[in-house]
């Protein structure tokens, strides 16, 4: 699989997932499920591959595999 998530993009995704995940436990009501949005962010950052980027033909990698 071809990487399409660059270093800056990856760092931003990891930071956002760390900031958003605790909302699952802090906020009450239906809005708390926004914290689950951090899981795809973290997954794409760790895999360095984003399905949406692949569909759109976009890449933030400076060096192609």
C-alpha angles and dihedrals in degrees: 000000000000118000116236103167114089129207098266091045090048093050092050092049092050093048092048092049091051090050097043102042096071089060086077088068102029104050122062126213129032093318090071090076088072084083089071088066086077093069097068089043091054093042094053091045093053094043091042088219128105120195093206090054090050092052092048093044091238128142133180093190115114093200117048121218 
